[in-house]
């Protein structure tokens, strides 16, 4: 056999083995790993959260209603929403418990940081953090059931 045929046989066997492994084991895991050493100021890893906290969902209302963390409140930056109502509900909860964790969709979403900053400006004594990994970290940890149909 010449080298080209041998290469095709090796690639074919490797592809068949990879395909078989995928069928048996499934796709590779994509669980978020949060390293506290890499956190930006104002961020927190899910493993570091000490309950009780006020959970604030910074995603769109439809996402919060479909699969928000049970007991969380909504505060997003959608211009069509009533920002004053968000602020009032959050302040009521935060006066009862001045610790909050804000989450948005995933670790690439910056809305949670923006909402956390708005809360800090209202009262610097509130301990408000943005969750690294957002909703995806909560889902990966089994804290949320995904009813949206997305993987």
C-alpha positions in Angstrom: 0.0 0.0 0.0 1.2 3.4 -0.7 1.3 6.2 1.9 -1.9 7.9 0.7 -4.0 4.8 1.1 -2.5 4.1 4.5 -3.3 7.6 5.6 -6.9 7.2 4.4 -7.3 3.9 6.3 -5.9 5.5 9.5 -8.2 8.5 9.2 -11.1 6.3 8.5 -10.5 4.0 11.5 -10.0 7.1 13.8 -13.2 8.7 12.5 -15.2 5.5 13.1 -13.8 5.3 16.6 -14.6 8.9 17.3 -18.1 8.5 15.9 -18.7 5.4 18.1 -17.4 7.2 21.2 -19.7 10.1 20.5 -22.7 7.8 20.0 -22.0 5.9 23.3 -20.8 8.7 25.5 -22.5 11.7 23.9 -21.0 15.1 23.2 -18.2 16.5 25.3 -19.2 18.3 28.5 -19.2 22.1 28.4 -19.6 22.8 32.1 -18.3 26.2 33.2 -15.4 26.2 35.5 -15.1 29.3 37.6 -11.7 30.1 38.9 -11.9 32.7 41.7 -8.5 34.0 40.8 -9.8 35.2 37.4 -12.9 37.0 38.7 -13.3 40.7 37.8 -14.2 43.1 40.6 -17.8 42.6 41.6 -18.1 39.1 40.3 -18.7 35.9 42.2 -18.5 32.1 41.4 -21.7 30.1 42.1 -19.7 27.9 44.6 -18.9 31.1 46.6 -22.5 32.2 47.0 -23.5 32.1 50.7 -27.3 31.8 51.0 -29.5 33.6 51.8 -29.2 36.1 49.0 -31.6 38.0 46.8 -31.3 36.5 43.3 -31.8 39.1 40.5 -32.4 37.9 37.0 -31.1 40.5 34.4 -32.4 38.6 31.3 -35.4 39.5 29.3 -38.8 39.1 31.0 -39.8 36.1 28.8 -36.6 34.2 29.7 -37.1 35.0 33.4 -40.7 33.8 33.3 -39.8 30.6 31.3 -36.8 29.5 33.4 -35.7 32.0 36.0 -34.3 30.8 39.3 -37.3 30.2 41.6 -37.7 33.1 44.0 -35.6 35.5 41.9 -36.8 38.9 41.0 -36.5 40.6 37.6 -34.4 43.7 36.8 -33.3 44.1 33.2 -32.3 47.0 31.1 -35.1 46.7 28.6 -36.3 50.2 27.8 -39.9 49.0 27.4 -39.9 47.8 31.1 -40.6 49.9 34.1 -37.2 50.5 35.7 -38.9 52.2 38.7 -40.8 49.0 39.5 -37.7 46.9 39.3 -35.9 49.3 41.6 -38.8 49.3 44.1 -39.0 45.5 44.3 -35.3 45.1 44.6 -35.0 47.8 47.3 -37.8 46.1 49.3 -36.0 42.7 49.1 -32.5 44.2 49.7 -33.6 46.1 52.9 -34.6 42.7 54.3 -31.4 41.1 53.1 -28.6 43.4 51.8 -26.8 40.7 49.8 -27.7 40.0 46.2 -26.4 38.1 43.2 -27.3 39.3 39.7 -27.2 36.9 36.8 -27.8 37.2 33.0 -27.6 34.6 30.3 -23.9 33.4 30.3 -20.4 34.5 31.1 -20.3 36.7 28.0 -23.3 38.8 29.1 -22.4 42.1 30.7 -26.0 43.1 31.7 -25.6 41.6 35.2 -22.6 43.8 35.9 -24.6 46.9 34.8 -27.6 46.0 37.0 -25.3 45.3 39.9 -23.7 48.7 39.5 -27.1 50.4 39.4 -27.9 48.8 42.7 -24.6 49.8 44.3 -25.2 53.4 43.3 -28.6 53.3 45.1 -26.9 52.1 48.3 -23.2 51.4 48.5 -23.8 49.3 51.7 -25.5 46.6 49.6 -23.3 43.6 48.9 -24.1 43.0 45.2 -22.2 40.6 42.9 -22.6 39.5 39.3 -22.6 35.8 38.9 -19.8 34.5 36.7 -21.4 32.2 34.1 -24.9 33.6 34.7 -27.9 31.5 34.0 -25.8 28.9 32.3 -23.8 28.3 35.5 -27.1 27.9 37.5 -28.3 25.4 34.8 -25.1 23.4 34.8 -25.2 23.1 38.6 -28.8 21.8 38.4 -30.3 24.8 40.1 -32.6 25.6 37.1 -34.6 23.4 34.9 -34.4 24.6 31.2 -37.9 24.8 29.8 -36.8 26.8 26.8 -35.8 23.8 24.7 -32.3 25.1 24.2 -29.4 22.8 25.0 
